Amino acid sequence: MLERIFENSLWSSRFIIILAVVFGLVGAVLLFVVASFDIYETAKYVINTYLTHAHPEHFHEEVVGGIIGAVDLYLIGVVMLIFSFGLYELFISDLDPAKQCDVSGENGSEDCENQLLAVHSLDQLKDKISKVIVMVLVVGFFQKVGHTNYESALDMLYLALSITAVAVGLYFLSKVGKGHH
């Protein structure tokens, strides 16, 4: 009897994950809101700049930097969503709405391939999160590249080599987890 009580208590302790799920979702919503305000502020800056016919010296860099910064925040928000959904599915319960099939097409075929957020193991969750984190790093890299001053041919060579390294890394990342056909 004591063993059964302990095992039931131990099994029920998995619900502590709800805290990570809820606050992960709150974090994702906050990131989406902040990124949206950043886009709004960038749009307002562009409109005001063109209405006043003023063209600041680093206008394009500021606009691109603002938008890339917002994309970065959106991607981190996506990481938080994947994290929250994955933890919920792994420790609490499957998300029933995600499992429902969408009946479409003239032949009535069912499309149950909604695997974007489906997580069946910690390794799958880690892989999905790590891919988005790599994209966050790539976006951050390009944001930094846009604000860097290149003063010599060696600086340009380093830029070309770093872009090549990022491209090669993304190529190999796209091959991870895909079987050879």
C-alpha positions in Angstrom: 0.0 0.0 0.0 2.8 2.4 0.9 4.5 1.6 -2.4 1.3 2.4 -4.4 0.9 5.7 -2.6 4.5 6.6 -3.3 4.3 5.6 -6.9 1.1 7.6 -7.4 2.7 10.6 -5.7 5.8 10.2 -7.9 3.7 9.9 -11.1 1.6 13.0 -10.1 4.7 15.1 -9.5 5.1 15.3 -13.3 2.5 18.0 -13.2 5.1 20.4 -11.9 6.0 20.7 -15.6 2.8 22.8 -16.0 4.8 25.7 -14.6 7.4 25.5 -17.4 4.6 25.1 -20.0 2.6 28.1 -18.7 5.5 30.4 -18.2 7.1 29.3 -21.5 3.8 30.3 -23.3 3.8 33.6 -21.4 7.4 34.2 -22.5 6.5 33.4 -26.1 3.6 35.8 -26.0 5.8 38.5 -24.5 8.4 38.0 -27.2 5.8 38.2 -29.9 4.4 41.4 -28.5 7.8 43.0 -28.1 8.9 42.0 -31.6 5.6 43.4 -33.0 6.2 46.7 -31.2 9.7 46.8 -32.7 8.3 46.3 -36.2 5.7 49.0 -35.5 8.4 51.4 -34.3 10.6 50.6 -37.3 7.6 51.2 -39.7 6.8 54.5 -37.9 10.4 55.5 -38.3 10.4 54.7 -42.0 7.2 56.6 -42.6 8.3 59.6 -40.7 11.6 59.6 -42.5 10.0 59.6 -45.9 7.3 62.1 -45.0 10.0 64.6 -43.8 12.2 63.9 -46.8 15.1 63.4 -44.4 17.4 60.6 -45.1 19.7 59.9 -42.1 23.2 58.6 -42.8 22.7 55.0 -41.6 19.0 54.8 -42.5 19.0 51.4 -44.2 21.2 49.8 -41.6 18.8 51.0 -38.8 15.7 49.7 -40.7 17.3 46.4 -41.5 18.7 46.1 -38.0 15.2 46.8 -36.4 13.5 44.2 -38.6 16.2 41.6 -38.1 16.0 42.2 -34.4 12.3 41.6 -34.4 12.7 38.4 -36.5 15.2 37.3 -33.8 12.7 37.8 -31.1 10.0 36.0 -33.1 12.3 33.0 -33.5 13.1 32.9 -29.8 9.3 33.1 -29.2 8.9 30.1 -31.5 11.6 28.3 -29.4 9.5 28.9 -26.3 6.3 27.7 -28.0 8.0 24.5 -29.2 9.5 24.0 -25.7 6.1 24.5 -24.0 4.2 22.2 -26.4 6.9 19.6 -26.3 7.1 19.5 -22.5 3.3 19.3 -22.3 3.1 16.4 -24.8 6.0 14.5 -23.2 5.0 14.8 -19.5 1.3 15.6 -19.3 -0.8 14.6 -22.3 -1.0 14.6 -26.1 -2.5 17.8 -27.5 -5.8 16.5 -28.9 -6.4 19.4 -31.3 -3.0 18.8 -32.9 -4.0 15.2 -33.5 -7.2 15.9 -35.4 -7.1 15.3 -39.1 -8.0 18.0 -41.6 -10.3 16.6 -44.3 -9.7 18.4 -47.5 -9.5 17.9 -51.3 -12.0 16.7 -53.7 -11.3 13.0 -53.0 -11.8 13.6 -49.3 -8.3 12.6 -48.4 -7.2 13.2 -44.8 -4.1 15.2 -44.1 -2.7 14.1 -40.7 0.8 15.2 -41.3 0.7 18.1 -38.8 4.1 17.2 -37.4 5.4 20.7 -36.8 4.8 20.7 -33.1 4.5 16.9 -32.5 7.1 15.7 -30.0 7.5 12.1 -29.1 10.8 12.1 -27.2 13.2 14.4 -25.5 15.6 13.9 -28.4 13.0 15.2 -30.8 12.3 18.2 -28.6 16.0 18.9 -28.4 16.4 18.6 -32.2 13.5 21.0 -32.9 14.7 23.6 -30.4 18.3 23.4 -31.5 17.4 24.0 -35.1 15.5 27.1 -34.2 18.3 28.3 -31.9 20.7 27.9 -34.8 18.4 30.1 -36.9 18.4 32.6 -34.1 22.2 32.6 -34.1 22.3 33.0 -37.9 19.9 36.0 -37.7 22.0 37.5 -34.9 25.1 36.9 -37.0 23.6 38.8 -40.0 22.4 41.6 -37.7 26.0 42.0 -36.4 27.4 41.8 -40.0 25.1 44.7 -41.0 26.5 47.0 -38.3 30.2 46.1 -38.8 32.6 48.5 -40.6 34.9 46.8 -43.2 38.1 48.7 -43.6 40.4 46.3 -45.4 40.5 43.5 -47.8 41.2 41.1 -44.9 38.0 42.2 -43.2 36.1 41.4 -46.5 37.8 38.0 -46.7 36.8 37.2 -43.1 33.2 38.3 -44.0 33.2 36.0 -47.0 34.6 33.1 -45.0 32.1 33.6 -42.2 29.2 33.7 -44.6 30.5 30.5 -46.3 30.8 28.8 -42.9 27.2 29.7 -42.0 26.0 28.5 -45.4 27.8 25.2 -45.0 26.6 24.8 -41.5 23.0 25.4 -42.6 23.4 22.9 -45.4 24.5 20.2 -43.0 21.8 21.2 -40.5 19.2 20.6 -43.1 20.5 17.1 -43.6 20.3 16.1 -39.9 17.5 13.7 -39.2 16.7 13.0 -42.8 17.1 9.5 -44.1 18.8 8.8 -47.4 16.4 7.7 -50.1 
